[in-house]
Amino acid sequence: MDAERYYGENADRQAIEKRYLALEERMKAKGTLPERFFSSSGRAEILGNHTDHQHGKVIVSAISCDIIAGVAKRSDRMIEICSEGFYPIRFSLDDLSLKTGEVGKSVAMAKGVAKNLTDRGYTLGGFTAYTDSCVFRGAGVSSSAAFEVLIAEIFNDLYLEGRLTAVDKAAIGQYAESEYFGKPCGLLDQSGVAYGGMNLIDFKVPSSPVSERLAPPPGYSIVITNTGGSHSALTEHYAAIKNEMKSVAAYFGKEALRHVYYREFIDGVAGLKKVVSERAILRAFHFFDENRRVEIAARALKENHTGEFLRCVEESGDSSVAYLQNAFVPGSDRQPILLGVKLSKRLIRDGAVRLHGGGFAGTVLAILAEKEEERYVSSMAKIFGAENVFRAKIRPSGAERVDR
């Protein structure tokens, strides 16, 4: 297999092959021979924190952690997905209704993908899949999006002759997460997984996002630290961000903040303050500023102005803390993200750090000069554990079938 395509330069080919072989042996032990293998990555949100659900702009990349799956077709219409350490997922394609107790569980994501594909008029068939994941669960690198897009790509490869585009797979994953899993979200996570590489994506028209491939700054590394906590119980806080931003947009008669003119927003703050909270207004300020930052950062990357790009990343993190206010759960004294950011700012001389992903719990993203990587990783590992500090490579491919 092309290990660099999925895991970057200097990938440990022996360890990678061992991982796939172990998955194959698990399937054989249960009496199933894998016919095909698939890989679906995590994602790194570089810029654009909580702007996608307001039809904004983002910079996002697929990264070198992934869920792999060994898959075999079935002659019936059953879906069976087995993941180490979890109860197997089993359901029939003849009944894709969401059952009591399934909301918030992986079965809801898989069912939601199948339901959306069926609603689009596709004819599906059954399969058995065994998976193995090295994507942090519930910690901000989108294990849920990786899983959703993986299931979409399995159906795409087995039954749809590859007709689904990256945009299709992202939208299908978003539907599954929002409508079945029960977590309101934009398209950033699923798009990052489905597209592959680093991309500037404009969601002004969410059904037809416009993307542009970007090159990361040479000589810099990405390190993601899982500072602790889980996103699994934070749906209400994510929903509040989206709902508060939408309440500001609604004041101006718009569906999303992207369609509100900035000057109109500024001139309307006095009236807004009478009908929405100050936090909602501050979150709207974050949206407008963040959208401009994405544009500036993308231009800086294209013109090789690395310092300007890093400044935008740092400012994005500061804005998330001060105005978006998603660095920790309101009222809680558990604030590992802020600790991770503070330590990183003390350690990094040439680079930038920011809160990463949905927030409230989870990860810190650092982009730093390669010469600083070893010292930074060692220092963060002492605080958060070596198993929680991940050196991420930008993965050029989206979720796809793996040829071994």
Helices and strands as residue ranges (DSSP letters): H 3-7, H 13-29, E 36-47, G 52-54, E 57-73, E 78-83, E 89-92, H 106-119, E 127-133, H 143-159, H 166-175, I 176-181, H 188-195, E 198-202, E 210-214, E 220-226, H 235-251, G 257-259, H 262-267, H 269-272, H 278-302, H 306-319, I 320-324, H 336-347, E 351-356, E 363-369, G 370-372, H 373-384, G 386-388, E 389-392, E 400-402
